[in-house]
Structure formats: C-alpha cells, structure tokens
Amino acid sequence: MSQRESMEYDVVIVGAGPAGLAAAIRLKQLAEEKGQDLSVCILEKGGEVGAHILSGAVIDPKALDELIPDWREKDSPLTVPVSENLHWVLTRKGKYSLPALFMPPFMHNEGTYTASLGNLARWLAGQAESLGVEIFPGFAAAEVLFNDDGSVKGVATGDMGVARDGTHRDDYQPGMELHARYTFFAEGARGHLTKELTRIFDLRKDSGPQVYGLGIKELWDVPADKHQPGRVIHTQGWPLDDAWGGGFLYHQANGQVALGFVTALDYKNPYLSPFEEFQRWKTHPAIRAEIEGGKRVSYGARAINEGGWQAVPQLAFPGGALIGCAAGFVNVPRIKGTHTAMKSGMLAAEAAFAAVEADRRSDVLDSYEPAVRSSWIADELKVVRNAQPAVARWGGTIGTVFAGIDMWLNFLKLKTPWTLKHHADHTQIGRKDHYQPIAYPKPDGKLTFDRLSSVFISNSNHEEDQPIHLTLKDAEVPIKVNLALYDAPEQRYCPAGVYEIVEEGGQPRLQINAQNCVHCKTCDIKDPTQNINWVVPEGGGGPNYPNM
C-alpha cells in the first residue's frame, strides 16, 4: 500500500454546500475579529463547487443576513424576489387554489428569492476563499480517520486511478489524509460517512429515523411571454394516489423556470416510479401551460430530508459534528432548508472556534447542540414537526387538514403536546402480489422524456474503469429477495436508470449501470433489505449541474 501524505488543519469540512461554506466563512470571520490565524479547508466531491448541488430553490435569506449582512451589495445570485405565491391542489384535469389566509404567515414566502442553489454555493465559495479558506473540489472524502481513543482525527480522500478489479492503473495516486482538531460533516442528505458515524457513535439513540423524499428537477428555457420572474407555484394532489408528495414551479432569472416533483419515499406500491410520476405531472393542463413551447435544458435528482425536528440526531461527537442536511434541518411544509443548514454551520463554527481558542482538540463540541436547540432553527422546526408524519399517516386530504390545524396552533403558541413518529422508508414498501403494475404513458420527447435522455443532460460522468460505488452487501439478495418479492423496485425508484434486471444464460441478473448515477442516494434509502450501500466514487465523478 502506498504511503498517504497528510495535511494538518484546525477544522476540516466535508462538503462545499451552504452549510459547509457558511461554517467556513464564520470560522474565518471569528478568527479575523480576534486577530488569530485559523486554518480551514473544505473537501468537495463534485468537480467544482455547485456541481452536485440541487434544490428548487426558493431561498430564505435569514441566515445569509446574519452571516454576510451586506450580501446584496456583493453581486450575489439572489436577484429575483418572490412576487407571487400560489398553492394549487390538482385533480386529474383541473385545479383549485388554497387561499393564502388558510396558511400560517411563514408559508407565504415573503422576503424570499428564487435562484439556483448551486450558483449560491459558488458565490459563497468565493466569499470563503477571499477570507483564506482552502477549497478542494474534485476530492471526495472516502474514509473517516480516528485517533487511538476513538475520536475523529479527520478524513482521507479516495485513491485515484484504481481499476474496477482493484488493481492500480498507470495514473494511480493514493488519497490524502486531512487531520484536524475538529471535522464537520456537511455531506447533505444520507451522506455515506455520516451513516458510518451514526452507527459508530449511536447518534440516533434518542431520535426517530430520518425519512426522505426524492426530488426530481428540470430546468426549462420558456418563451418570454410565459416568463414571470418571481412567480412561485406549489402543487399537491394529482397524479399521486397511493403515495404523497407534490410539485413545484419557480420562475427564476434569465427566462428560466425550475420545476420538479417530490415523492415521499415511504410509498408502498413497489411498481410506483417517482420519475414517471414527475413526467405525468407535467402533462396536467395547468403545468403544461407554464412551460409548453419551452425547451428543457437540465435535469437532476436528489434525496431530501423530511424527518423534521424529531429526526434530528445527536449532532456532536468526539472530534466532529454534523451540520446542514447531514443532520436534517429541512422545514418540509415550507420546502426550505438552506437557511437552517447555513445557521447550523454557523453555530458549529462558533463552538469550534471557542474550543480552538481554549486549545482543545478532538473532544465533544458540547456547546454546539444546545446552541442549535435554543436557536431559531428549533423554533421553526418545532412548529411544523407534525406536518410530514400527519400526511404520511392519514393521506393528502385528512393529513393536510390536520397538519394545517397543528401548524396554526403551534404558530399561535398554543403548543400541541403530541409529536408524531416516523417509520423508516425502506420498511414501508409492499409485496408485489398486493399491487398492480402501473401503466405509465410513453414520453413524447417534447414535454415528457425518458430517463436516459434525462441523465444525458445532467452531465453525469464517472470514470468507467473504477470500482462500482453502488455496492451490494449480498449479491444474491437482488434476485432472491427484491425480484421475487417486490419485482425489483430499484428498476423504478432510481431516477437515472442505474438498475436493470437482465437475462443471462436464461437466468435474471441485476445489472448496475453505475456511470449513470446522479448521486441522489435513493437506492441507499429505499432498498427493502438495505442491501445496497452507496459509497463515494472517485472525486469529480457524478453530475455537473450548471445552474441547478
């Protein structure tokens, strides 16, 4: 084994998303205020900052106002304020709008912006680098390193140039070790290192399971007469009938509309395809009218934390902390998590800076978790904590009514005494003999599309001669269990066509087209036996989202 070189930092951050970048900026701000030198670096598995970032997005600037108060004067990408906020309930051919007065004020999107979250991350990276933060895009954190006492020592990047059979190619380079006093994990939803740390430190011993939705998104250039900058539409109802979720459609800058569909991954019907439900949603007359005559220019998918307050795990452990969506701070009814993710990073930064000032290292940042639990993150998430599990339990109609009443009561400080619980998504899928296959319409190539042409415009790419990063704990399970009991649902829940059942010698076999993977993590979440384990591929692989 080649000897790995190492680098020392005060703080290492895994992931250059909003949380990781906000943490880095706050650390450097504090050091500057005290006239101290603090070394901070960020590892980003995408080929560039923002390459793997995907969100709607309507962004609440609350945390940004705290972090960089003069951001409006610094050429930020938040230039389109929300001007119209609509919520439609769709039937098969029609719709009706929910009056704004039925919704608590925090649902109205006042003071928010439509934008590309990837572009916001790129802008934040510039702010961080101007303060002296070192950012290494294209380097994936593949392994957690530990001190002799079991505390986190840092991370190691993955080896480059390893062939599929495990041998070293001519371009082989060993990974680099990055050691730190404290390491922040900002990997986003279902991070592979976060999953390992959760097991090792039993971070969920006092919380419920995390649950997820799969968000699938397209970016469209639309005709000028259809573009209304700042117009925001959310939908629920059709086409889902045995699952829950909804659509979004945001008019952003430069004549573009971001639209997408989120399907909660606790659905039971193994024949359901979130990708096909999204394509079907676009055929609704109200949605078609918004984009018809336009051109689709980008596609992507990403899992979204939907567990809320009761699914937030223990946040700090010896030598490290979880921040952002690695922990799960999404406000599900608002469909927003950027501001809460950033705030968590800022609070972790303040805890780490105080520890470094006191010449501590590799212990528990014991002030971080109390700071989160006494912050506006907690205030916001506690108000909406029952919304997602209510709809999951009682369905779109009754669940939405219950959720609305519960949110109003909590918003008015009439705190409800109950907290509904979650069930892990992979436990909810039903056997194939209890359901009928769903006949989805064929794509027309103008409004609706197939998965392979969609993956093509995600700019997803992986070095083919490398170990497959979608690993199986037991190679026999896909056929003996998944195909036999559930008709191989991985063929349908994957939005990138990674998994196929093919015939070989007259026998079925699971084929994994890992080069198609857009890093959404749905397979790691929804696989019924948790047999699929997503691990990080070579740095720089995966999608390259230009404006998502």
C-alpha positions as CSV (number, residue, x, y, z in Angstrom):
1,M,0.0,0.0,0.0
2,S,1.3,3.4,-1.0
3,Q,2.0,5.8,1.9
4,R,-0.5,8.6,2.1
5,E,0.6,12.1,2.8
6,S,-1.2,14.1,5.4
7,M,-2.1,17.8,6.0
8,E,-3.0,19.4,9.3
9,Y,-5.8,21.9,9.8
10,D,-7.7,23.4,12.6
11,V,-11.1,22.5,11.0
12,V,-11.8,20.2,8.0
13,I,-15.2,20.4,6.4
14,V,-16.6,17.6,4.2
15,G,-18.9,19.2,1.6
16,A,-19.0,22.6,-0.1
17,G,-22.7,23.1,0.2
18,P,-24.4,26.0,2.0
19,A,-23.8,24.5,5.5
20,G,-20.1,23.8,4.9
21,L,-19.4,27.1,3.3
22,A,-21.3,29.0,6.0
23,A,-19.3,27.2,8.7
24,A,-16.0,28.0,7.0
25,I,-16.9,31.7,6.5
26,R,-18.0,32.0,10.1
27,L,-14.8,30.4,11.4
28,K,-12.7,32.8,9.4
29,Q,-14.8,35.8,10.5
30,L,-14.3,34.9,14.1
31,A,-10.5,34.4,13.6
32,E,-10.3,37.8,11.9
33,E,-12.2,39.5,14.6
34,K,-9.8,38.1,17.2
35,G,-6.7,38.7,15.0
36,Q,-5.9,35.0,15.0
37,D,-4.8,32.5,12.4
38,L,-7.2,29.6,11.9
39,S,-6.7,27.1,9.1
40,V,-9.8,25.8,7.4
41,C,-10.3,23.6,4.4
42,I,-13.3,22.1,2.6
43,L,-13.4,18.9,0.5
44,E,-15.9,18.8,-2.3
45,K,-16.5,15.6,-4.2
46,G,-18.0,17.4,-7.2
47,G,-15.8,18.5,-10.0
48,E,-16.4,22.1,-9.0
49,V,-18.3,23.8,-6.2
50,G,-22.0,23.6,-7.0
51,A,-21.7,20.7,-9.4
52,H,-23.7,18.4,-7.1
53,I,-26.0,21.0,-5.6
54,L,-29.6,20.6,-6.5
55,S,-32.6,22.3,-4.9
56,G,-35.8,24.0,-6.0
57,A,-35.0,26.6,-4.9
58,V,-36.8,29.4,-3.0
59,I,-34.3,30.7,-0.5
60,D,-35.0,32.4,2.8
61,P,-32.0,34.8,3.3
62,K,-32.4,34.8,7.1
63,A,-29.1,33.1,7.8
64,L,-27.3,34.9,5.0
65,D,-28.4,38.2,6.6
66,E,-26.6,37.1,9.8
67,L,-23.5,35.7,8.1
68,I,-22.9,38.4,5.4
69,P,-25.2,41.4,6.2
70,D,-24.1,43.3,3.1
71,W,-24.6,40.4,0.7
72,R,-26.9,42.4,-1.5
73,E,-24.0,44.7,-2.4
74,K,-21.7,41.9,-3.2
75,D,-23.1,40.7,-6.6
76,S,-24.9,37.6,-5.1
77,P,-27.1,35.4,-7.3
78,L,-30.2,36.2,-5.2
79,T,-31.7,38.8,-7.5
80,V,-35.3,37.6,-8.1
81,P,-37.6,38.2,-5.1
82,V,-40.7,36.1,-4.9
83,S,-43.5,38.2,-6.4
84,E,-46.4,35.7,-6.4
85,N,-47.0,32.7,-4.2
86,L,-49.6,30.1,-5.3
87,H,-50.6,26.7,-3.9
88,W,-52.7,24.5,-6.2
89,V,-54.5,21.3,-5.4
90,L,-54.6,19.3,-8.7
91,T,-57.3,17.0,-9.8
92,R,-57.0,14.9,-13.0
93,K,-57.9,17.8,-15.3
94,G,-58.4,20.8,-13.1
95,K,-57.2,22.6,-10.0
96,Y,-58.2,24.8,-7.1
97,S,-56.1,27.2,-5.2
98,L,-55.7,27.2,-1.4
99,P,-56.4,30.7,-0.2
100,A,-53.3,32.3,1.4
101,L,-55.3,33.2,4.5
102,F,-55.6,29.5,5.3
103,M,-51.9,29.2,5.7
104,P,-49.7,30.4,8.5
105,P,-47.7,33.6,7.6
106,F,-44.4,31.7,7.4
107,M,-45.8,29.8,4.4
108,H,-46.3,33.0,2.3
109,N,-42.7,33.3,1.0
110,E,-42.4,37.0,1.7
111,G,-38.9,38.2,1.5
112,T,-37.6,35.1,-0.2
113,Y,-35.8,34.7,-3.5
114,T,-36.0,32.2,-6.4
115,A,-32.5,31.2,-7.5
116,S,-30.1,28.4,-8.3
117,L,-28.7,26.9,-5.1
118,G,-25.7,25.8,-7.0
119,N,-24.9,29.3,-8.0
120,L,-25.4,30.5,-4.4
121,A,-22.8,27.9,-3.3
122,R,-20.4,29.1,-6.0
123,W,-20.8,32.6,-4.7
124,L,-20.4,31.6,-1.1
125,A,-17.2,29.7,-2.1
126,G,-15.8,33.0,-3.5
127,Q,-16.6,34.7,-0.2
128,A,-14.9,31.9,1.7
129,E,-11.8,31.9,-0.4
130,S,-11.4,35.6,0.0
131,L,-11.1,35.0,3.7
132,G,-8.4,32.4,3.2
133,V,-10.5,29.1,3.3
134,E,-8.9,26.4,1.2
135,I,-11.4,24.6,-1.0
136,F,-10.5,21.3,-2.8
137,P,-13.1,20.4,-5.5
138,G,-12.8,17.0,-7.1
139,F,-11.6,15.4,-3.9
140,A,-14.0,13.0,-2.3
141,A,-13.8,12.2,1.4
142,A,-13.9,8.4,1.4
143,E,-12.9,7.4,4.9
144,V,-13.1,8.7,8.4
145,L,-9.9,8.6,10.4
146,F,-9.8,8.0,14.1
147,N,-7.4,8.7,16.9
148,D,-6.3,5.9,19.3
149,D,-9.0,7.0,21.8
150,G,-11.8,6.6,19.2
151,S,-12.3,10.3,18.5
152,V,-12.4,11.6,14.9
153,K,-9.0,12.5,13.6
154,G,-10.0,13.7,10.2
155,V,-10.8,12.2,6.8
156,A,-8.9,10.6,3.9
157,T,-9.7,11.3,0.3
158,G,-10.2,8.4,-2.0
159,D,-7.4,6.9,-4.1
160,M,-7.4,7.9,-7.7
161,G,-6.6,5.5,-10.6
162,V,-7.9,2.3,-9.1
163,A,-9.3,-0.1,-11.7
164,R,-12.6,-1.9,-11.5
165,D,-10.8,-5.1,-10.4
166,G,-9.0,-3.3,-7.6
167,T,-5.6,-3.1,-9.3
168,H,-3.7,0.2,-9.7
169,R,-3.8,1.8,-13.2
170,D,-0.9,3.8,-14.5
171,D,-2.4,7.0,-13.3
172,Y,-2.8,5.7,-9.7
173,Q,-2.5,8.3,-6.9
174,P,-3.1,7.4,-3.2
175,G,-5.5,9.5,-1.2
176,M,-4.5,12.3,1.1
177,E,-5.1,12.4,4.8
178,L,-6.5,15.6,6.3
179,H,-6.1,15.8,10.0
180,A,-8.0,18.4,12.1
181,R,-8.8,19.4,15.6
182,Y,-12.4,19.1,14.5
183,T,-14.1,17.8,11.4
184,F,-17.5,18.9,10.2
185,F,-19.6,16.6,8.1
186,A,-21.7,18.6,5.6
187,E,-22.4,15.8,3.1
188,G,-26.0,16.5,2.5
189,A,-28.9,14.0,2.9
190,R,-27.8,10.4,3.5
191,G,-24.1,11.1,3.5
192,H,-22.1,7.9,3.4
193,L,-19.6,9.0,6.1
194,T,-22.5,10.4,8.2
195,K,-24.1,7.0,8.0
196,E,-21.0,5.3,9.3
197,L,-20.5,7.9,12.1
198,T,-24.2,7.5,13.1
199,R,-23.6,3.8,13.6
200,I,-20.2,4.1,15.4
201,F,-21.4,6.8,17.9
202,D,-25.0,5.7,18.1
203,L,-26.2,9.2,17.1
204,R,-29.8,8.1,16.7
205,K,-30.3,6.6,20.1
206,D,-32.5,9.5,21.2
207,S,-34.2,10.4,17.9
208,G,-36.5,8.8,15.4
209,P,-35.4,7.6,12.0
210,Q,-34.7,10.0,9.2
211,V,-37.2,9.9,6.3
212,Y,-36.8,11.2,2.8
213,G,-38.4,12.5,-0.3
214,L,-37.0,12.1,-3.8
215,G,-36.8,15.5,-5.5
216,I,-36.6,15.3,-9.3
217,K,-36.0,18.6,-11.1
218,E,-35.8,20.0,-14.6
219,L,-34.7,23.5,-15.8
220,W,-36.5,25.0,-18.8
221,D,-36.0,28.0,-21.0
222,V,-39.5,29.3,-21.6
223,P,-40.9,31.9,-24.1
224,A,-40.7,35.5,-22.9
225,D,-44.5,35.9,-22.8
226,K,-44.7,33.0,-20.3
227,H,-41.9,34.1,-18.0
228,Q,-43.0,35.9,-14.9
229,P,-39.9,36.4,-12.6
230,G,-40.6,35.6,-9.0
231,R,-43.8,33.5,-9.7
232,V,-43.8,30.5,-7.3
233,I,-46.3,27.6,-7.6
234,H,-46.5,24.6,-5.3
235,T,-48.9,21.7,-6.0
236,Q,-50.3,18.7,-4.3
237,G,-52.8,16.0,-5.3
238,W,-52.7,14.5,-8.8
239,P,-51.0,12.4,-10.1
240,L,-50.3,10.7,-6.8
241,D,-53.0,8.5,-5.4
242,D,-51.2,5.8,-3.4
243,A,-48.2,8.0,-2.3
244,W,-47.9,11.6,-1.2
245,G,-45.8,14.4,-2.5
246,G,-46.1,17.4,-4.7
247,G,-44.7,19.6,-7.4
248,F,-43.0,23.0,-7.6
249,L,-42.6,25.5,-10.4
250,Y,-40.4,28.6,-9.9
251,H,-39.8,31.4,-12.4
252,Q,-36.2,32.3,-12.0
253,A,-33.8,34.8,-13.7
254,N,-32.8,34.7,-17.4
255,G,-36.1,33.4,-18.8
256,Q,-35.8,30.1,-16.9
257,V,-38.3,28.1,-15.0
258,A,-37.2,25.5,-12.4
259,L,-39.8,22.8,-12.0
260,G,-39.8,19.5,-10.2
261,F,-41.7,16.9,-8.2
262,V,-41.0,15.4,-4.8
263,T,-42.3,11.9,-3.9
264,A,-42.1,10.8,-0.3
265,L,-40.0,7.6,-0.2
266,D,-42.3,5.9,2.3
267,Y,-44.6,4.8,-0.5
268,K,-45.9,1.2,-0.5
269,N,-46.6,0.3,-4.1
270,P,-43.4,-1.3,-5.5
271,Y,-44.5,-0.5,-9.0
272,L,-44.5,3.2,-8.5
273,S,-41.9,5.2,-10.3
274,P,-41.2,8.7,-9.0
275,F,-39.6,9.7,-12.3
276,E,-42.7,8.7,-14.3
277,E,-45.0,10.4,-11.8
278,F,-43.0,13.6,-12.4
279,Q,-43.3,13.2,-16.2
280,R,-47.0,12.6,-15.8
281,W,-47.4,15.7,-13.6
282,K,-46.1,17.9,-16.4
283,T,-49.0,16.8,-18.6
284,H,-51.6,18.4,-16.3
285,P,-53.1,21.3,-18.2
286,A,-52.1,23.9,-15.6
287,I,-48.5,22.8,-15.5
288,R,-48.3,22.3,-19.3
289,A,-49.5,25.9,-19.7
290,E,-46.5,27.2,-17.8
291,I,-43.8,25.5,-19.9
292,E,-45.2,24.5,-23.2
293,G,-43.2,25.9,-26.1
294,G,-40.1,26.0,-24.0
295,K,-37.0,23.8,-24.0
296,R,-35.7,21.5,-21.3
297,V,-32.0,22.3,-20.6
298,S,-31.1,20.4,-17.5
299,Y,-32.1,17.5,-15.3
300,G,-31.2,16.2,-11.8
301,A,-32.4,14.4,-8.7
302,R,-31.6,14.4,-5.0
303,A,-33.0,12.9,-1.8
304,I,-34.4,15.4,0.7
305,N,-34.6,15.1,4.4
306,E,-38.2,15.1,5.6
307,G,-38.0,13.9,9.1
308,G,-38.0,17.3,10.8
309,W,-37.3,18.0,14.4
310,Q,-38.0,14.5,15.8
311,A,-35.4,13.0,13.3
312,V,-32.5,15.3,14.2
313,P,-29.8,13.1,15.7
314,Q,-27.1,13.8,18.2
315,L,-25.1,16.5,16.5
316,A,-21.7,16.4,18.2
317,F,-19.3,13.5,18.9
318,P,-15.6,13.3,19.8
319,G,-13.7,15.3,17.2
320,G,-16.6,16.1,14.9
321,A,-20.1,17.4,14.2
322,L,-22.9,17.0,11.8
323,I,-24.2,20.2,10.1
324,G,-26.8,21.0,7.4
325,C,-28.6,18.2,5.7
326,A,-26.2,15.6,7.1
327,A,-28.2,16.2,10.3
328,G,-31.5,17.1,8.6
329,F,-32.9,20.6,9.2
330,V,-35.4,20.9,6.3
331,N,-38.6,22.7,7.0
332,V,-40.9,20.3,5.0
333,P,-44.1,22.4,4.7
334,R,-42.0,25.4,3.5
335,I,-39.8,23.2,1.3
336,K,-36.8,25.1,2.6
337,G,-33.6,24.0,4.3
338,T,-30.9,26.3,3.0
339,H,-31.3,28.9,5.8
340,T,-31.4,26.3,8.6
341,A,-28.5,24.4,7.1
342,M,-26.4,27.6,7.0
343,K,-27.3,28.5,10.5
344,S,-26.3,25.1,11.8
345,G,-22.9,25.5,10.2
346,M,-22.5,28.9,11.8
347,L,-23.4,27.6,15.2
348,A,-20.9,24.7,14.8
349,A,-18.3,27.2,13.7
350,E,-18.8,29.3,16.9
351,A,-18.5,26.2,19.1
352,A,-15.3,25.0,17.3
353,F,-13.7,28.4,17.4
354,A,-14.2,28.7,21.1
355,A,-12.7,25.2,21.5
356,V,-9.6,26.0,19.4
357,E,-9.2,29.3,21.4
358,A,-9.1,27.1,24.5
359,D,-6.5,24.9,22.9
360,R,-8.8,21.9,22.8
361,R,-8.9,19.2,20.1
362,S,-10.8,16.0,19.3
363,D,-13.3,16.3,22.2
364,V,-17.0,16.9,22.0
365,L,-18.1,20.4,21.0
366,D,-20.6,20.4,23.9
367,S,-21.9,23.9,23.2
368,Y,-23.0,23.2,19.6
369,E,-26.0,21.1,20.2
370,P,-27.5,23.3,23.0
371,A,-27.0,26.3,20.7
372,V,-29.0,24.6,17.9
373,R,-31.7,23.6,20.3
374,S,-32.1,27.1,21.6
375,S,-31.9,28.8,18.2
376,W,-34.5,29.8,15.6
377,I,-33.8,26.5,13.9
378,A,-35.5,24.7,16.7
379,D,-38.3,27.3,17.0
380,E,-39.1,26.9,13.3
381,L,-38.9,23.1,13.1
382,K,-40.9,22.5,16.2
383,V,-43.9,24.4,14.8
384,V,-44.1,22.2,11.7
385,R,-42.9,18.9,13.3
386,N,-46.2,17.0,12.8
387,A,-46.9,18.1,9.2
388,Q,-45.0,15.4,7.3
389,P,-45.9,12.4,9.6
390,A,-49.6,13.5,9.5
391,V,-49.8,13.4,5.7
392,A,-47.8,10.1,5.7
393,R,-50.3,8.6,8.2
394,W,-53.6,9.9,7.0
395,G,-53.1,10.8,3.4
396,G,-53.3,14.0,1.4
397,T,-56.7,15.3,2.4
398,I,-57.1,14.4,6.1
399,G,-53.4,14.7,6.7
400,T,-53.2,18.2,5.1
401,V,-56.1,19.4,7.2
402,F,-54.6,18.0,10.4
403,A,-51.2,19.4,9.5
404,G,-52.7,22.9,8.8
405,I,-54.5,23.0,12.2
406,D,-51.4,21.7,14.0
407,M,-49.2,24.3,12.4
408,W,-51.6,27.1,13.2
409,L,-51.9,26.1,16.8
410,N,-48.1,25.9,17.2
411,F,-47.6,29.2,15.4
412,L,-50.0,30.9,17.7
413,K,-48.0,29.5,20.7
414,L,-50.9,27.1,21.6
415,K,-48.3,24.3,21.6
416,T,-49.7,20.9,20.8
417,P,-48.5,18.2,23.2
418,W,-48.1,15.5,20.7
419,T,-45.2,14.6,18.4
420,L,-46.0,12.1,15.6
421,K,-43.4,9.5,14.8
422,H,-41.8,8.2,11.6
423,H,-41.2,4.8,10.1
424,A,-38.0,4.2,8.1
425,D,-38.8,4.4,4.4
426,H,-37.4,1.0,3.4
427,T,-39.8,-0.7,5.9
428,Q,-42.9,0.6,4.1
429,I,-42.7,-1.0,0.7
430,G,-45.3,-3.7,0.0
431,R,-45.0,-7.0,-1.8
432,K,-45.7,-7.2,-5.5
433,D,-48.6,-9.6,-5.2
434,H,-50.6,-6.9,-3.3
435,Y,-50.4,-4.3,-6.1
436,Q,-51.0,-4.0,-9.8
437,P,-48.3,-2.7,-12.2
438,I,-48.8,1.0,-13.2
439,A,-49.1,1.7,-16.9
440,Y,-47.2,5.0,-17.5
441,P,-47.6,6.8,-20.8
442,K,-44.7,6.8,-23.2
443,P,-42.6,10.0,-23.4
444,D,-43.3,12.4,-26.3
445,G,-39.8,14.0,-26.3
446,K,-41.2,17.5,-26.1
447,L,-42.9,17.7,-22.7
448,T,-42.1,14.3,-21.2
449,F,-38.9,12.3,-21.5
450,D,-37.2,9.0,-20.7
451,R,-34.6,8.5,-18.0
452,L,-31.5,8.0,-20.3
453,S,-32.0,11.3,-22.2
454,S,-32.6,13.0,-18.9
455,V,-29.3,11.6,-17.4
456,F,-27.5,12.8,-20.5
457,I,-28.4,16.5,-19.7
458,S,-27.4,16.1,-16.1
459,N,-23.8,15.9,-17.4
460,S,-23.2,12.9,-15.2
461,N,-20.0,11.1,-15.8
462,H,-17.8,8.5,-13.9
463,E,-14.5,7.0,-14.9
464,E,-15.7,3.6,-16.1
465,D,-12.7,1.6,-15.0
466,Q,-13.1,2.1,-11.3
467,P,-14.7,0.0,-8.6
468,I,-18.5,0.3,-8.7
469,H,-19.6,2.7,-6.0
470,L,-23.1,1.1,-5.7
471,T,-22.1,-1.9,-3.6
472,L,-24.1,-4.9,-2.6
473,K,-23.8,-6.5,0.9
474,D,-25.1,-9.8,-0.5
475,A,-25.0,-10.3,-4.3
476,E,-27.9,-12.9,-4.1
477,V,-30.4,-10.6,-2.5
478,P,-31.4,-8.6,-5.6
479,I,-32.8,-11.7,-7.3
480,K,-33.8,-14.0,-4.4
481,V,-35.5,-11.2,-2.4
482,N,-36.0,-8.0,-4.4
483,L,-37.1,-9.6,-7.6
484,A,-39.0,-12.4,-6.0
485,L,-41.0,-10.4,-3.5
486,Y,-41.1,-6.8,-4.9
487,D,-40.4,-7.2,-8.6
488,A,-37.1,-5.4,-8.2
489,P,-38.3,-1.9,-7.3
490,E,-34.8,-0.5,-7.8
491,Q,-35.6,-0.6,-11.5
492,R,-38.3,2.1,-10.9
493,Y,-37.3,4.1,-7.9
494,C,-33.9,5.1,-9.4
495,P,-34.3,8.3,-11.4
496,A,-31.2,7.6,-13.5
497,G,-31.7,4.1,-14.9
498,V,-28.9,2.6,-12.9
499,Y,-30.5,-0.7,-12.0
500,E,-31.7,-3.2,-14.6
501,I,-32.8,-6.8,-14.5
502,V,-31.3,-8.6,-17.5
503,E,-31.3,-12.2,-18.7
504,E,-28.0,-14.1,-18.7
505,G,-27.9,-17.8,-19.6
506,G,-31.7,-17.9,-19.2
507,Q,-31.5,-16.5,-15.6
508,P,-32.2,-13.0,-14.3
509,R,-29.3,-10.9,-13.1
510,L,-29.1,-7.4,-11.6
511,Q,-27.0,-5.1,-13.8
512,I,-25.7,-1.9,-12.2
513,N,-25.1,1.0,-14.6
514,A,-23.0,3.0,-12.1
515,Q,-21.9,5.5,-14.7
516,N,-25.5,6.8,-14.8
517,C,-25.6,7.6,-11.1
518,V,-26.6,11.2,-10.2
519,H,-25.8,10.7,-6.5
520,C,-29.4,11.1,-5.3
521,K,-29.0,8.3,-2.7
522,T,-32.5,6.9,-3.3
523,C,-31.2,3.3,-3.6
524,D,-29.4,3.5,-0.3
525,I,-32.6,4.7,1.3
526,K,-35.4,2.7,-0.3
527,D,-33.8,-0.7,-0.8
528,P,-36.1,-3.1,1.1
529,T,-33.4,-5.1,2.8
530,Q,-30.8,-2.2,3.0
531,N,-28.6,-4.4,0.8
532,I,-27.4,-1.5,-1.4
533,N,-24.7,0.6,0.1
534,W,-23.7,3.8,-1.7
535,V,-20.1,4.6,-1.3
536,V,-18.2,7.5,-2.8
537,P,-16.7,7.1,-6.3
538,E,-13.6,8.9,-7.5
539,G,-13.7,12.6,-6.8
540,G,-15.1,14.6,-9.7
541,G,-17.5,11.9,-10.8
542,G,-21.2,12.3,-10.9
543,P,-23.4,15.1,-12.2
544,N,-22.2,18.5,-13.2
545,Y,-25.2,20.8,-12.7
546,P,-24.6,24.2,-14.4
547,N,-27.5,26.2,-13.0
548,M,-29.5,24.0,-10.7
